[in-house]
Amino acid sequence: MNRRKREERKAWLTLTLIVILVVAAALFLTKDFREYLRDYESFQEYKKYMAAQQSTPNPEKEPQTGDIVSSTENTPQPEESQTPQQPTATPSGGSEPQRYEVLAGSQTLCDVSGNVLWQADTIAPETVELLRAYVQERNLVYLWDNSYEKTLKINELDKKILETAGCAFPGVKINFIGDSITEGTGGNQDADGRKISYVNYVQAALQFGEVCNHGRVGATITGYNNNYDLAIGAHEDELFVKDSEITVLYVGLNDFLAEAEVKNYGVLDNGTTGGYCGQLQKIANSLRTKYPNTLFFFVTAYQTPWESGTTNYTNFNGIPTLDDYMNPIRIMAQQNGYPVIDLYSTGFMDTHDANTAANFLADEIHPNDAGYRILGEHIAAEILLYCLGIIE
């Protein structure tokens, strides 16, 4: 009898132990219990880390008041390609990006007092190589026949360049001078009724501290039909901003299109300021003296099938083409050491192509919102690449 009771008690103890083990296993497998263990282990690691930090001095320099800070967190990564992949950067000190040596050949932007507002020291060497690979690929695309697909591919690479670099210019002031394309004719309007042009998309890509849009419908370099109201050469003080660190000059198309009974094309380097060439040279040669702290970008117009309505010219043998109007812009920029964003020569957004015109133009000349977007992203990529010293 006693033996039977002992066996029953032993069976109950075994069953109880099995139940306890099953319940314990169930608890161990629950999400809350697993998280508890994980948090406990993390807390132990954290205590070890803090003990080590208290016993070892931190050699890293803390950010000082007035240091230039430009966050690159949450920067979208480029799409997968056969080019090298961008390394994952780990910023130190919160939102402060990793600092590297200032890139050789890059631009340092300073205010009128000489204070550094931007410099190329947040780009890792591996990222520079990736950017160079995108530029090389884009240079090959420039050799394609002018087409809608060519413009789309250039835009694809422009976006990869901007996203990979992840740069912003929060302390820099930029000024845009131009005609209706700069002002935004043909594009959308914002909530306040202001026109949206490529300027807005440059700003969206690079985040300047201040933007001035001095685009005006009908603006020209010089006056025609004795009308100088829209001549840039006659209104320099109103259009150029002395304290801007960057100025983009996108002009010349209206000079080509302007209808006048007789137009004076002008001559470079003959000492006169007459006509288109003379006024352009006068403006370009004065920039270094009047605006010594400003980096100027000269932009040539994209190709268009439109022709000038004027057939009689002085100082020109025949009827100049749009490229004939763009060439003095290239020459003046080169002579004065300024970069050119050459839309014409690269075939970017060439509207001779029917698909390009249908998808990117609001009318025969002006971009629609899609056209302004890709134009802005291209100009932004060119500004960035030049400032980084990756292109000349």
Salt bridges, closest charged atoms under 4 A:
GLU7 OE2 - ARG3 NE 3.60
GLU8 OE2 - ARG4 NE 3.57
ASP67 OD2 - LYS61 NZ 3.33
GLU96 OE2 - ARG99 NE 2.89
ASP121 OD1 - ARG99 NH1 2.78
GLU137 OE2 - LYS153 NZ 3.58
GLU156 OE2 - LYS153 NZ 3.15
GLU156 OE2 - LYS160 NZ 3.54
ASP158 OD1 - ARG138 NH1 2.73
ASP158 OD2 - HIS378 ND1 2.72
GLU183 OE1 - LYS195 NZ 3.58
ASP190 OD2 - ARG194 NE 2.92
ASP192 OD2 - ARG194 NH2 3.01
GLU210 OE2 - LYS173 NZ 3.48
GLU236 OE1 - LYS290 NZ 3.41
GLU238 OE2 - HIS235 ND1 3.03
ASP243 OD1 - LYS173 NZ 3.02
ASP323 OD1 - ARG330 NH2 2.75
ASP342 OD2 - ARG330 NE 2.66
ASP350 OD1 - HIS352 ND1 2.76
ASP363 OD2 - HIS366 ND1 3.01
GLU377 OE1 - ARG373 NH1 3.10
GLU382 OE2 - ARG138 NH2 2.49
